Amino acid sequence: MPEPHVQVLLLCRWSVPASLEAFEHKFSSMDELRTHLYAPERLRLRLWMLRNVLIPSIRSQNDDRFKLLLMLGEHLPSPYREAVLESVSSVPQIRPIFVPEGQPHREQCRELMQRFRDPRATVVAEGRLDDDDALATDFVAMARSYFPKLRPFFRNAPKLALDFPRGFLFEIRGAELTLQPAIHRLWTPALIIYTRPSHPKGLLDYKHHLLWQHMDVYSWQDQPMFLRGVHSGNDSGISFGQGRDTGRTYSDDEIDAQLFHRFGINLTDLQESWANFVASGAC
């Protein structure tokens, strides 16, 4: 049997004022939503996350055959528009795309992902993450190489999910940045949906924590595969204690090594960068 052509296609929505129902926090109007999302102090925080968390892990992927669609609102103000574009310019896998604002959230994401699906692919491995998430450096390679193991189950199914439930949470509180190992099923930062290029639905058509109701889900727990931020800017309301991995303990040195070797991020540099960011009055 020939090797399957697995396209890896990722999505990150960066402060996009989509339709109001796209957010867990409620807003009374689009003007109120834009004021919240485009507040300078919030955009400075999101830019720090993008530069220090997401981009290093994307740049460090050991399989570079993938695309990350960075979805941006068409009215993203200066100087943040220019800062984002400059930040991602050195990572060819990141494709910034400005989209109309106030549009139905799921439909807009679906259309964007479908536009970039490769019709020649055997399967499309779709994933999504936020700007305060990082992927393990072998995430793309795993999404590609694991599919042949699942291919027998895929023949008679329109879609399958591969869940990587083990990773780390990092919490920022004041000038402190701390980490803890975490394990949690069906969190978005390390979750893949395999689907055919012609399938009419995409990864945002399903609530991630209910994927098991719509498709078979396979779990790979051997190594930490995600880094996820916990801070006041979270829309999802995640807490630092949530999903604590009591089955694994790490010393500070081991966490430092895990962060560097698994995510391409130096913990000391990350903590110093955050402390400097706070000290500068940027947040």
N, C-alpha and C positions, 0 to 999 in steps of 0.2 A: 504494500500500500504506500503510495507516495506521501511524503511529509506534508502535513496540512499547512496551508498558508494562514497564519494567525495574525490578524491586524490588531494591534494594541492602541486603543483610542481613549484618552482620558479627558476629563472636563473639570475645570475650576471656574466657578462664578465669583468674580471679584467685585463686590459691592454693587451689584446690578439692581436698580430699582424696578423689579418685575412687578407683576400684579400684586395687590395687597395681600391676597391669601397665600402667597408664597412664603410668608414669614410667620414664625410662631409668635413673635411679639406683634401686637395688633397696632395698626396705624389707621387713622381716620380718613386720610387722603394721600394722594400721590405727592403733594407738596410736603406733607409731614414726613413721608417716607424718604424723599430726597434730602430733606433737611437733616434727617438722622444719618443716612448712609454717607452723605457727602460732607458731613461736619469735618472741619480740618483736623481736629484732634483724633477722630476716628480713622480718617484716611492715613494719618501719620502712623498710627498703630498698625493698620493693615499693611502698609508698605513695609514696615519693619518686619512683620511676619513673613511677607512674601520674599523679601531679600534674604532673611536669616534662617528660615525654616524650609519653605517649599522649594525655592530655587536650588539650594545646595544639593538637596536629595534628587532633584530631577537631573541636574548636571552630572551627578555621580552614578547614574544608572549604568550598569555594565552591559546592557543591551540597548543600543541607541536607536533601534528601529521602532519608534513609536511617535505619537503626536499627542500633545496636551493642548487642548483648546482653552485659552484664557478668555473668558466671556466678560466683557466690560460694557457699562452703560454708555450710550452715545453722547451723553452730556457730562461725562466725568470731567470735573473742572481742572484747569491748570492750577498749580504745576504738577499735580498728581498724575494726570494723563501722560505727560512727558516723562515723569519719573518711572512709571510702570513700564513704558515702552523701552526706556533706556536699560532698566533692570533686567528685562528678559531678552534683550537684543543679542546677548552672547550665548544663548541657549537655543539652538536651531529647532529643537523639538517643541518649543513653546510657540504657539500661534495665537497672538492677540487678535481678538475680533470684537468690534464695537457693534452693539445690537440696539434696536429701538427699545425705549423704556416703557413701562406700564403694560407690557404684553403678558398674556397667559404664560405662566412660568413653565409648566411641563411641556406645553406645545412648542414653545420657543427652544427649549433645550433639545427636545426630540428632533426638531427640524435641523438644528445645527449639527447634531451628531450624525444624523442620516446624510447630511450634505457631505460629510467627510468620510463616510464609510467607503471602503474599497470594494466595488462589486465583484472583483476577482478573488476576494478572500474566501477561504473555506469557512471561516468564522471570525467575528469581531469580538474582541475582549474589551468590554467597556467598563470604565471605572470613573469615580469622581472623588475629588478631595477639595478641601478648603485651603486658604492661604496659610493657615496655621497648622497644617498637616505636613508630614514628611513621609516618604515611602522608603522602605529598605532599598539598598542599592541593587538588589537582585529582584525587585518586584516585577519589573517588566519581563525579565528573563523567566521568572516563575510563571507569570501569566501565560507566556508563550509555551514553555516546555511542559507545563502540567496538562495542557489540553489533550495531547495524545492519550494520556491515561484515562481521561474522561470521555474520549470520543465514542466508545461503544454505547454510552448512555445518551449521547447527544443525537445519535442517528434517528431515534424515534421521538425526540423532544425538541420543541422550538427554541428552548433556552435552558441554560444551566447556570448555577452560581458557584463561585469558588470563594470561600471566606477564609481570611487570614486573621484569626481573632486575637493573636498575641502581639503586644507592642508596649509602648510607653505613653503615659500622660505627662505633660509638663504643665505646671501651674505657675502663672506669674501673679504675684501679689506684692504691691509696692515695688521695691527694687530687687526683690527675691525671685529667683527662678529655680524651681525644684522639680525633680522627676520621680515617678514611681512606675514599676512594671504593672501592666494591666492586661486583662483578658476579658473580652466581651464579644458575644456573637453578633454578627451582621452590622458592625459599625462601618460607616462609609469609607474611611481612609484606606482600607485594605480589603476591598470587596470588588470582585469581578463578576460581571454577567457575560456569559458567552451566548451570542446570538448570531443568526445568519444575516448577511448584509441586507437582504430584502425584507427582513422582519419589520412589521409596521410599528413596533414599540421599542422603546429604549430603556436605559437604566433608570431614568427619573419617572417612568410611568408606574413604578412600584414603590411603595413605602419600604425602605430598606429593611426595617426590623420585621416586616411581614413577608419577606421574599419566600420563605418556606411554604407559604400558602399558594404560591404561583408556580414554583419550579423546585426541582431537586437542588439541594445545597450540599456542597462538600467542604469539609473543614480541614485545613492544614495548620497544625499548631506547633511545628518544630522550632521555629525561630521567630523572634519579634519582627513584625513587618510594617508597623506604623508608629508614628509619633504624632500625638494629637494634643492641641493646646487647650488649656482650661483658663479662662480669664473673663473679665466683665463684659467683653464684647461678643461672647458666644450667643448666637441666636437659639441654639439647641438646648441651652440650660444644663449642659453636662457638668458634673461635679468631680472634684479631684479624687474623692474616695470611690467613685463609681468604677466597678469592674476591677478592683484591686486584685492583682495576681498573687494570691497567697501561696501558690505552689512553687514560686520561684523567688529567690532573694538574691540581691546583688549588692556588693560593696560599692562605695563611691567610685573606686577605681574601675570596677567591672562595668558600672553604668557608663562611665566616661569612655571605656573601650567599646562598649556596645554601640553607643551613639556615633562614634567615629567610624567603626568598621561596618556597621549595618546601615548607617544613614548619611555618611559623609559629612557629619557635623561635629565640630570640636566643642565639647561642653563648656570648657573654661572660656573659650572665645564667645560662645553664645551668652553665658552668664554676664561676662564683662560688657558685651554689646548692649544687653538689656539694661544693666545698671547705668551705663553711660546715656542710654536713651532716656531713662527716667530722670537722671541728673540734669539733662539738658532742658528739662521742662517740656519735652515734646508730647508728653501724655499726662 
